[in-house]
Amino acid sequence: MLDAVQPDRYLIDSQNRHVTSKTVVGGSGADVSTLKSAKPVAAKPVAATPVTVKPLAARPVPAKSAAAANKSAKPVQAKPVTAKTVYLTFDDGPSGLTGEVLDILNTYKIKGTFFVLGQQAERRPEIIGRIHEEGHAIGNHTYDHNYTELYHKFTAFWNQIKQTEEIIRLITGERPQLVRAPGGTAGKFDAAYFDLLEQGGYKVFDWNVDSGDSKRKGVPADEIVKMSTAPHQGNEAVVLLHDGAGHEETVKALPRIIKYYQKVGYRFDILTPEIKPVQFKVQIEPKKGQPGSVWIAEHVTVNAALFRQGNHLEVDMNGLAAIFRSGEYRMENGKLLVPLRSAVERLGGRVNWDASNRTAKVWLGGRSWTADPFMGTIQSGKSQARQVPEIGMTGHTTWIPLREVLQLSGHPLKAIVSKGNAYKIQTL
Ligand SMILES: [Zn+2]
């Protein structure tokens, strides 16, 4: 599973391959109709007695929130234009080493991007769940990494992308939109591979810093550190690393790589579909066996709708705005559901998952409470746990009614207003 890399052949062509931002179209049916009828709705009296509103501590917005907010073109924190950013990317996992990689990223409080193989995700769904839960990005690295199969014709590549996407969606509830070609695109993608993946709604990311950890078996940590910290073009470093089996030296090198980028003033972030991708130039002639127009229409053209943006959901709570893109929230039986951890973190709180009790302990708005997605209960303060049937797990993610999150934090929902392409949730 080594990516045969020959860095000198790579030319970066970020200009030509600039991906224009997606057109925002009306939201998907169910959400819109339900919410539109609720436009400015008088708040249901949530609490009979006025709730004392405890101001939230002015915590810095966690990295994920900032990234998410930028995605939605609603900056919470302006980033300096000249900021240097490093994106650590890990290919070929999850493996028995991925847990160690996640521990290291946690130690340094940074996030990374994992381009996973469908085959490995099937073997280790719990690690995929953990990557997702801890706020890292997950990208698609095909199902089995087999060059012969993947690069003889586009339809074969596409089928593996879709197969892997489905495996990940069943675990996390989200479709990965980022794609990394096994071995990189250079010498492997013809123009059609690039064009059709883009048409299908995917964002293909190569890299501009190669750690060299897959050049041969057992590249020593020292060499990986040296290659990973080599100069690169521009202000953004996209570093290629591997967390597949046999990459113990990469794990060993990782803390030193992180410390280097911290020392020279980089911020760490995850790749998102909105970032202009680093892509190598097309180096090969069109392959034989190009897909026909009917196949393209049936597979690729309709696929893009899966990633098209519907309406944002914007929650204003005591001066903090949390934004959920369509797909990051959902309606069920007239209730707005959000992923517990990302909702709480974006609102300035934190969540600890208690693996032995399988409950989530939440601190938000100066209060704390416990959600049990398996029992479907919430317990707050000294009171008895109460049933909230909508709480549950999708894959490894806990989903919860937004109304509960707001109420339990002391900022009950006041109104939902439809404004432009966003639904605004106002709280007391
Ligand atoms: Zn790979």
Residues whose N, C-alpha, C, O or C-beta is under 5 A from the ligand:
A	BS01	ZN	M1 D3 D91 D92 P182 G183
